[in-house]
């Protein structure tokens, strides 16, 4: 993995960890989302920073469920690659369930 991709992944995961929690507290009915409501197809349709932010968010969610703030970039990149491959092959799967299964 290139050094610039590692830097981007680190920044994205850090952002998700710090800002993801405060975004979840905002309870505006029109913008409130449920992580369990997205399919793999929904995530694959995103592009650029939207997809990167979504992937960073679920990495942060996973780390939070693991009750840790420590991570390895290579491990996160491998999970991301496996998740994208899975979603391309299984577009109707629930994205969060697939991510959690792959990230175990």
N, CA, C and O atoms as a GROMACS GRO file, in nm:
protein
  416
    1UNK      N    1   0.086  -0.117   0.000
    1UNK     CA    2   0.000   0.000   0.000
    1UNK      C    3   0.090   0.123   0.000
    1UNK      O    4   0.191   0.127   0.070
    2UNK      N    5   0.054   0.223  -0.078
    2UNK     CA    6   0.136   0.342  -0.088
    2UNK      C    7   0.129   0.424   0.040
    2UNK      O    8   0.033   0.413   0.117
    3UNK      N    9   0.232   0.505   0.061
    3UNK     CA   10   0.238   0.588   0.180
    3UNK      C   11   0.122   0.688   0.183
    3UNK      O   12   0.067   0.716   0.290
    4UNK      N   13   0.085   0.743   0.067
    4UNK     CA   14  -0.025   0.840   0.063
    4UNK      C   15  -0.158   0.774   0.097
    4UNK      O   16  -0.242   0.836   0.161
    5UNK      N   17  -0.178   0.648   0.055
    5UNK     CA   18  -0.302   0.576   0.088
    5UNK      C   19  -0.306   0.549   0.237
    5UNK      O   20  -0.412   0.559   0.299
    6UNK      N   21  -0.193   0.514   0.295
    6UNK     CA   22  -0.188   0.493   0.440
    6UNK      C   23  -0.224   0.621   0.514
    6UNK      O   24  -0.298   0.618   0.612
    7UNK      N   25  -0.173   0.733   0.467
    7UNK     CA   26  -0.202   0.862   0.530
    7UNK      C   27  -0.350   0.893   0.520
    7UNK      O   28  -0.411   0.939   0.617
    8UNK      N   29  -0.408   0.869   0.404
    8UNK     CA   30  -0.551   0.894   0.385
    8UNK      C   31  -0.634   0.804   0.475
    8UNK      O   32  -0.729   0.849   0.538
    9UNK      N   33  -0.598   0.675   0.481
    9UNK     CA   34  -0.672   0.581   0.566
    9UNK      C   35  -0.662   0.622   0.712
    9UNK      O   36  -0.761   0.617   0.785
   10UNK      N   37  -0.542   0.663   0.757
   10UNK     CA   38  -0.526   0.706   0.895
   10UNK      C   39  -0.612   0.827   0.924
   10UNK      O   40  -0.680   0.833   1.027
   11UNK      N   41  -0.610   0.924   0.834
   11UNK     CA   42  -0.691   1.044   0.854
   11UNK      C   43  -0.840   1.011   0.853
   11UNK      O   44  -0.916   1.065   0.933
   12UNK      N   45  -0.881   0.923   0.764
   12UNK     CA   46  -1.023   0.888   0.755
   12UNK      C   47  -1.071   0.815   0.880
   12UNK      O   48  -1.178   0.845   0.932
   13UNK      N   49  -0.991   0.720   0.928
   13UNK     CA   50  -1.031   0.646   1.047
   13UNK      C   51  -1.032   0.737   1.169
   13UNK      O   52  -1.123   0.730   1.252
   14UNK      N   53  -0.931   0.822   1.180
   14UNK     CA   54  -0.927   0.915   1.292
   14UNK      C   55  -1.046   1.009   1.288
   14UNK      O   56  -1.107   1.036   1.392
   15UNK      N   57  -1.080   1.058   1.171
   15UNK     CA   58  -1.197   1.145   1.158
   15UNK      C   59  -1.324   1.074   1.199
   15UNK      O   60  -1.408   1.130   1.270
   16UNK      N   61  -1.338   0.950   1.156
   16UNK     CA   62  -1.458   0.874   1.190
   16UNK      C   63  -1.467   0.853   1.340
   16UNK      O   64  -1.576   0.861   1.398
   17UNK      N   65  -1.353   0.826   1.404
   17UNK     CA   66  -1.355   0.804   1.547
   17UNK      C   67  -1.391   0.930   1.624
   17UNK      O   68  -1.467   0.925   1.721
   18UNK      N   69  -1.338   1.045   1.581
   18UNK     CA   70  -1.365   1.169   1.653
   18UNK      C   71  -1.497   1.233   1.617
   18UNK      O   72  -1.568   1.282   1.704
   19UNK      N   73  -1.531   1.232   1.490
   19UNK     CA   74  -1.650   1.303   1.446
   19UNK      C   75  -1.772   1.214   1.431
   19UNK      O   76  -1.884   1.264   1.432
   20UNK      N   77  -1.752   1.085   1.415
   20UNK     CA   78  -1.864   0.992   1.400
   20UNK      C   79  -1.955   0.992   1.521
   20UNK      O   80  -2.077   0.987   1.506
   21UNK      N   81  -1.898   0.997   1.641
   21UNK     CA   82  -1.977   0.997   1.763
   21UNK      C   83  -2.061   1.121   1.777
   21UNK      O   84  -2.178   1.112   1.817
   22UNK      N   85  -2.006   1.237   1.745
   22UNK     CA   86  -2.083   1.360   1.759
   22UNK      C   87  -2.192   1.368   1.653
   22UNK      O   88  -2.297   1.427   1.677
   23UNK      N   89  -2.168   1.311   1.536
   23UNK     CA   90  -2.271   1.311   1.432
   23UNK      C   91  -2.388   1.222   1.473
   23UNK      O   92  -2.503   1.252   1.440
   24UNK      N   93  -2.359   1.114   1.544
   24UNK     CA   94  -2.466   1.024   1.587
   24UNK      C   95  -2.555   1.089   1.691
   24UNK      O   96  -2.671   1.050   1.706
   25UNK      N   97  -2.504   1.188   1.763
   25UNK     CA   98  -2.582   1.255   1.865
   25UNK      C   99  -2.681   1.355   1.806
   25UNK      O  100  -2.779   1.390   1.872
   26UNK      N  101  -2.656   1.401   1.687
   26UNK     CA  102  -2.747   1.496   1.623
   26UNK      C  103  -2.873   1.422   1.583
   26UNK      O  104  -2.869   1.334   1.497
   27UNK      N  105  -2.984   1.457   1.645
   27UNK     CA  106  -3.106   1.379   1.625
   27UNK      C  107  -3.208   1.453   1.539
   27UNK      O  108  -3.327   1.458   1.573
   28UNK      N  109  -3.164   1.507   1.430
   28UNK     CA  110  -3.257   1.568   1.337
   28UNK      C  111  -3.322   1.456   1.258
   28UNK      O  112  -3.254   1.377   1.193
   29UNK      N  113  -3.454   1.449   1.263
   29UNK     CA  114  -3.527   1.338   1.201
   29UNK      C  115  -3.496   1.327   1.052
   29UNK      O  116  -3.490   1.216   0.999
   30UNK      N  117  -3.478   1.437   0.983
   30UNK     CA  118  -3.459   1.432   0.839
   30UNK      C  119  -3.321   1.381   0.798
   30UNK      O  120  -3.304   1.337   0.685
   31UNK      N  121  -3.224   1.386   0.887
   31UNK     CA  122  -3.089   1.342   0.852
   31UNK      C  123  -3.045   1.217   0.927
   31UNK      O  124  -2.935   1.167   0.904
   32UNK      N  125  -3.128   1.166   1.014
   32UNK     CA  126  -3.091   1.049   1.093
   32UNK      C  127  -3.091   0.924   1.006
   32UNK      O  128  -3.186   0.900   0.931
   33UNK      N  129  -2.985   0.847   1.015
   33UNK     CA  130  -2.969   0.725   0.936
   33UNK      C  131  -2.948   0.608   1.030
   33UNK      O  132  -2.910   0.625   1.146
   34UNK      N  133  -2.974   0.488   0.980
   34UNK     CA  134  -2.950   0.365   1.054
   34UNK      C  135  -2.848   0.283   0.977
   34UNK      O  136  -2.871   0.249   0.861
   35UNK      N  137  -2.738   0.250   1.041
   35UNK     CA  138  -2.632   0.175   0.973
   35UNK      C  139  -2.680   0.042   0.918
   35UNK      O  140  -2.624  -0.007   0.820
   36UNK      N  141  -2.781  -0.016   0.978
   36UNK     CA  142  -2.828  -0.147   0.934
   36UNK      C  143  -2.914  -0.138   0.808
   36UNK      O  144  -2.953  -0.241   0.753
   37UNK      N  145  -2.945  -0.019   0.764
   37UNK     CA  146  -3.034  -0.002   0.650
   37UNK      C  147  -2.966   0.007   0.514
   37UNK      O  148  -3.033   0.032   0.414
   38UNK      N  149  -2.836  -0.014   0.508
   38UNK     CA  150  -2.763   0.001   0.382
   38UNK      C  151  -2.724  -0.135   0.326
   38UNK      O  152  -2.677  -0.222   0.398
   39UNK      N  153  -2.743  -0.151   0.196
   39UNK     CA  154  -2.697  -0.272   0.128
   39UNK      C  155  -2.557  -0.248   0.072
   39UNK      O  156  -2.509  -0.135   0.065
   40UNK      N  157  -2.494  -0.356   0.033
   40UNK     CA  158  -2.363  -0.343  -0.032
   40UNK      C  159  -2.375  -0.256  -0.158
   40UNK      O  160  -2.285  -0.178  -0.188
   41UNK      N  161  -2.484  -0.272  -0.229
   41UNK     CA  162  -2.505  -0.193  -0.350
   41UNK      C  163  -2.506  -0.043  -0.318
   41UNK      O  164  -2.451   0.037  -0.393
   42UNK      N  165  -2.569  -0.006  -0.206
   42UNK     CA  166  -2.572   0.135  -0.165
   42UNK      C  167  -2.431   0.190  -0.148
   42UNK      O  168  -2.401   0.301  -0.192
   43UNK      N  169  -2.346   0.112  -0.084
   43UNK     CA  170  -2.209   0.158  -0.059
   43UNK      C  171  -2.129   0.162  -0.189
   43UNK      O  172  -2.052   0.256  -0.211
   44UNK      N  173  -2.146   0.063  -0.274
   44UNK     CA  174  -2.072   0.058  -0.399
   44UNK      C  175  -2.114   0.170  -0.495
   44UNK      O  176  -2.036   0.210  -0.581
   45UNK      N  177  -2.235   0.219  -0.481
   45UNK     CA  178  -2.280   0.330  -0.566
   45UNK      C  179  -2.218   0.463  -0.527
   45UNK      O  180  -2.216   0.557  -0.607
   46UNK      N  181  -2.168   0.472  -0.405
   46UNK     CA  182  -2.102   0.595  -0.361
   46UNK      C  183  -1.971   0.610  -0.436
   46UNK      O  184  -1.913   0.511  -0.482
   47UNK      N  185  -1.924   0.731  -0.448
   47UNK     CA  186  -1.796   0.751  -0.516
   47UNK      C  187  -1.711   0.850  -0.438
   47UNK      O  188  -1.761   0.928  -0.356
   48UNK      N  189  -1.584   0.845  -0.466
   48UNK     CA  190  -1.489   0.939  -0.408
   48UNK      C  191  -1.494   0.946  -0.257
   48UNK      O  192  -1.491   0.844  -0.188
   49UNK      N  193  -1.502   1.068  -0.206
   49UNK     CA  194  -1.496   1.088  -0.062
   49UNK      C  195  -1.617   1.031   0.011
   49UNK      O  196  -1.608   0.998   0.129
   50UNK      N  197  -1.731   1.020  -0.056
   50UNK     CA  198  -1.848   0.962   0.009
   50UNK      C  199  -1.823   0.816   0.045
   50UNK      O  200  -1.856   0.773   0.156
   51UNK      N  201  -1.764   0.740  -0.046
   51UNK     CA  202  -1.733   0.600  -0.017
   51UNK      C  203  -1.623   0.592   0.088
   51UNK      O  204  -1.632   0.511   0.180
   52UNK      N  205  -1.520   0.674   0.074
   52UNK     CA  206  -1.411   0.674   0.172
   52UNK      C  207  -1.463   0.706   0.312
   52UNK      O  208  -1.424   0.641   0.409
   53UNK      N  209  -1.550   0.805   0.323
   53UNK     CA  210  -1.607   0.842   0.453
   53UNK      C  211  -1.692   0.730   0.510
   53UNK      O  212  -1.687   0.703   0.630
   54UNK      N  213  -1.770   0.664   0.425
   54UNK     CA  214  -1.853   0.553   0.471
   54UNK      C  215  -1.768   0.439   0.523
   54UNK      O  216  -1.798   0.382   0.628
   55UNK      N  217  -1.663   0.405   0.451
   55UNK     CA  218  -1.575   0.297   0.494
   55UNK      C  219  -1.500   0.335   0.622
   55UNK      O  220  -1.484   0.252   0.711
   56UNK      N  221  -1.456   0.459   0.630
   56UNK     CA  222  -1.389   0.504   0.753
   56UNK      C  223  -1.485   0.498   0.871
   56UNK      O  224  -1.445   0.461   0.982
   57UNK      N  225  -1.609   0.534   0.848
   57UNK     CA  226  -1.709   0.532   0.955
   57UNK      C  227  -1.730   0.391   1.008
   57UNK      O  228  -1.732   0.370   1.129
   58UNK      N  229  -1.745   0.294   0.918
   58UNK     CA  230  -1.769   0.157   0.966
   58UNK      C  231  -1.643   0.098   1.030
   58UNK      O  232  -1.654   0.014   1.120
   59UNK      N  233  -1.525   0.141   0.986
   59UNK     CA  234  -1.404   0.098   1.056
   59UNK      C  235  -1.406   0.154   1.199
   59UNK      O  236  -1.375   0.081   1.293
   60UNK      N  237  -1.442   0.279   1.216
   60UNK     CA  238  -1.451   0.339   1.348
   60UNK      C  239  -1.558   0.271   1.433
   60UNK      O  240  -1.538   0.249   1.552
   61UNK      N  241  -1.670   0.239   1.370
   61UNK     CA  242  -1.778   0.168   1.440
   61UNK      C  243  -1.728   0.033   1.490
   61UNK      O  244  -1.753  -0.005   1.604
   62UNK      N  245  -1.658  -0.039   1.404
   62UNK     CA  246  -1.604  -0.171   1.440
   62UNK      C  247  -1.503  -0.159   1.553
   62UNK      O  248  -1.507  -0.238   1.647
   63UNK      N  249  -1.413  -0.062   1.546
   63UNK     CA  250  -1.315  -0.043   1.652
   63UNK      C  251  -1.384  -0.007   1.784
   63UNK      O  252  -1.343  -0.053   1.890
   64UNK      N  253  -1.489   0.072   1.776
   64UNK     CA  254  -1.566   0.107   1.896
   64UNK      C  255  -1.630  -0.016   1.958
   64UNK      O  256  -1.629  -0.032   2.080
   65UNK      N  257  -1.688  -0.102   1.874
   65UNK     CA  258  -1.747  -0.226   1.926
   65UNK      C  259  -1.643  -0.316   1.988
   65UNK      O  260  -1.674  -0.394   2.079
   66UNK      N  261  -1.520  -0.307   1.940
   66UNK     CA  262  -1.411  -0.386   1.995
   66UNK      C  263  -1.352  -0.319   2.119
   66UNK      O  264  -1.262  -0.373   2.184
   67UNK      N  265  -1.403  -0.202   2.152
   67UNK     CA  266  -1.358  -0.125   2.267
   67UNK      C  267  -1.208  -0.096   2.261
   67UNK      O  268  -1.135  -0.114   2.359
   68UNK      N  269  -1.163  -0.052   2.144
   68UNK     CA  270  -1.022  -0.020   2.127
   68UNK      C  271  -1.006   0.104   2.041
   68UNK      O  272  -1.094   0.139   1.962
   69UNK      N  273  -0.893   0.169   2.059
   69UNK     CA  274  -0.858   0.282   1.973
   69UNK      C  275  -0.732   0.251   1.892
   69UNK      O  276  -0.682   0.336   1.820
   70UNK      N  277  -0.683   0.129   1.905
   70UNK     CA  278  -0.562   0.089   1.835
   70UNK      C  279  -0.597   0.013   1.708
   70UNK      O  280  -0.692  -0.066   1.705
   71UNK      N  281  -0.521   0.038   1.603
   71UNK     CA  282  -0.546  -0.028   1.475
   71UNK      C  283  -0.418  -0.033   1.395
   71UNK      O  284  -0.324   0.042   1.420
   72UNK      N  285  -0.416  -0.122   1.296
   72UNK     CA  286  -0.305  -0.132   1.202
   72UNK      C  287  -0.359  -0.100   1.063
   72UNK      O  288  -0.457  -0.160   1.019
   73UNK      N  289  -0.296  -0.008   0.996
   73UNK     CA  290  -0.341   0.036   0.863
   73UNK      C  291  -0.351  -0.081   0.767
   73UNK      O  292  -0.447  -0.091   0.690
   74UNK      N  293  -0.253  -0.171   0.769
   74UNK     CA  294  -0.254  -0.283   0.676
   74UNK      C  295  -0.376  -0.372   0.699
   74UNK      O  296  -0.437  -0.422   0.604
   75UNK      N  297  -0.412  -0.392   0.826
   75UNK     CA  298  -0.529  -0.474   0.858
   75UNK      C  299  -0.657  -0.406   0.811
   75UNK      O  300  -0.746  -0.471   0.757
   76UNK      N  301  -0.666  -0.275   0.831
   76UNK     CA  302  -0.785  -0.201   0.786
   76UNK      C  303  -0.795  -0.204   0.634
   76UNK      O  304  -0.905  -0.219   0.579
   77UNK      N  305  -0.682  -0.191   0.566
   77UNK     CA  306  -0.683  -0.193   0.420
   77UNK      C  307  -0.726  -0.331   0.369
   77UNK      O  308  -0.798  -0.341   0.270
   78UNK      N  309  -0.682  -0.437   0.436
   78UNK     CA  310  -0.720  -0.573   0.395
   78UNK      C  311  -0.870  -0.595   0.414
   78UNK      O  312  -0.935  -0.655   0.328
   79UNK      N  313  -0.923  -0.547   0.525
   79UNK     CA  314  -1.068  -0.559   0.550
   79UNK      C  315  -1.145  -0.482   0.444
   79UNK      O  316  -1.245  -0.530   0.392
   80UNK      N  317  -1.099  -0.362   0.413
   80UNK     CA  318  -1.165  -0.279   0.311
   80UNK      C  319  -1.166  -0.351   0.177
   80UNK      O  320  -1.269  -0.356   0.110
   81UNK      N  321  -1.052  -0.406   0.137
   81UNK     CA  322  -1.044  -0.477   0.009
   81UNK      C  323  -1.139  -0.597   0.005
   81UNK      O  324  -1.209  -0.618  -0.094
   82UNK      N  325  -1.140  -0.676   0.113
   82UNK     CA  326  -1.229  -0.792   0.120
   82UNK      C  327  -1.376  -0.749   0.117
   82UNK      O  328  -1.459  -0.813   0.053
   83UNK      N  329  -1.406  -0.640   0.187
   83UNK     CA  330  -1.544  -0.589   0.190
   83UNK      C  331  -1.588  -0.546   0.050
   83UNK      O  332  -1.699  -0.579   0.008
   84UNK      N  333  -1.505  -0.472  -0.020
   84UNK     CA  334  -1.540  -0.426  -0.155
   84UNK      C  335  -1.560  -0.546  -0.248
   84UNK      O  336  -1.656  -0.550  -0.324
   85UNK      N  337  -1.469  -0.643  -0.242
   85UNK     CA  338  -1.484  -0.763  -0.324
   85UNK      C  339  -1.615  -0.835  -0.292
   85UNK      O  340  -1.686  -0.879  -0.382
   86UNK      N  341  -1.645  -0.847  -0.163
   86UNK     CA  342  -1.769  -0.914  -0.121
   86UNK      C  343  -1.891  -0.838  -0.174
   86UNK      O  344  -1.985  -0.899  -0.225
   87UNK      N  345  -1.888  -0.708  -0.161
   87UNK     CA  346  -2.004  -0.627  -0.204
   87UNK      C  347  -2.024  -0.630  -0.355
   87UNK      O  348  -2.137  -0.628  -0.403
   88UNK      N  349  -1.916  -0.636  -0.429
   88UNK     CA  350  -1.928  -0.646  -0.574
   88UNK      C  351  -1.993  -0.779  -0.614
   88UNK      O  352  -2.069  -0.785  -0.711
   89UNK      N  353  -1.961  -0.884  -0.540
   89UNK     CA  354  -2.017  -1.017  -0.569
   89UNK      C  355  -2.156  -1.038  -0.508
   89UNK      O  356  -2.232  -1.123  -0.556
   90UNK      N  357  -2.190  -0.962  -0.402
   90UNK     CA  358  -2.315  -0.980  -0.328
   90UNK      C  359  -2.382  -0.846  -0.302
   90UNK      O  360  -2.391  -0.804  -0.186
   91UNK      N  361  -2.428  -0.777  -0.404
   91UNK     CA  362  -2.478  -0.640  -0.388
   91UNK      C  363  -2.601  -0.627  -0.298
   91UNK      O  364  -2.626  -0.518  -0.245
   92UNK      N  365  -2.677  -0.732  -0.279
   92UNK     CA  366  -2.798  -0.722  -0.198
   92UNK      C  367  -2.775  -0.754  -0.050
   92UNK      O  368  -2.868  -0.745   0.030
   93UNK      N  369  -2.653  -0.792  -0.013
   93UNK     CA  370  -2.623  -0.820   0.127
   93UNK      C  371  -2.629  -0.691   0.209
   93UNK      O  372  -2.606  -0.582   0.158
   94UNK      N  373  -2.659  -0.707   0.337
   94UNK     CA  374  -2.656  -0.594   0.429
   94UNK      C  375  -2.509  -0.553   0.447
   94UNK      O  376  -2.425  -0.636   0.483
   95UNK      N  377  -2.479  -0.427   0.423
   95UNK     CA  378  -2.340  -0.380   0.424
   95UNK      C  379  -2.276  -0.392   0.562
   95UNK      O  380  -2.162  -0.437   0.574
   96UNK      N  381  -2.347  -0.352   0.667
   96UNK     CA  382  -2.288  -0.357   0.801
   96UNK      C  383  -2.264  -0.501   0.845
   96UNK      O  384  -2.158  -0.532   0.900
   97UNK      N  385  -2.359  -0.589   0.820
   97UNK     CA  386  -2.342  -0.730   0.857
   97UNK      C  387  -2.223  -0.791   0.782
   97UNK      O  388  -2.145  -0.866   0.840
   98UNK      N  389  -2.210  -0.759   0.655
   98UNK     CA  390  -2.098  -0.810   0.576
   98UNK      C  391  -1.966  -0.757   0.630
   98UNK      O  392  -1.869  -0.832   0.643
   99UNK      N  393  -1.962  -0.629   0.663
   99UNK     CA  394  -1.839  -0.567   0.714
   99UNK      C  395  -1.799  -0.630   0.847
   99UNK      O  396  -1.682  -0.660   0.870
  100UNK      N  397  -1.898  -0.650   0.936
  100UNK     CA  398  -1.868  -0.709   1.066
  100UNK      C  399  -1.818  -0.852   1.052
  100UNK      O  400  -1.727  -0.893   1.124
  101UNK      N  401  -1.875  -0.928   0.960
  101UNK     CA  402  -1.833  -1.067   0.938
  101UNK      C  403  -1.690  -1.071   0.885
  101UNK      O  404  -1.609  -1.152   0.930
  102UNK      N  405  -1.661  -0.984   0.791
  102UNK     CA  406  -1.527  -0.980   0.731
  102UNK      C  407  -1.424  -0.930   0.833
  102UNK      O  408  -1.310  -0.977   0.833
  103UNK      N  409  -1.463  -0.837   0.919
  103UNK     CA  410  -1.369  -0.776   1.013
  103UNK      C  411  -1.341  -0.857   1.137
  103UNK      O  412  -1.264  -0.813   1.222
  104UNK      N  413  -1.400  -0.974   1.150
  104UNK     CA  414  -1.376  -1.056   1.271
  104UNK      C  415  -1.236  -1.108   1.277
  104UNK      O  416  -1.200  -1.177   1.372
   0.00000   0.00000   0.00000
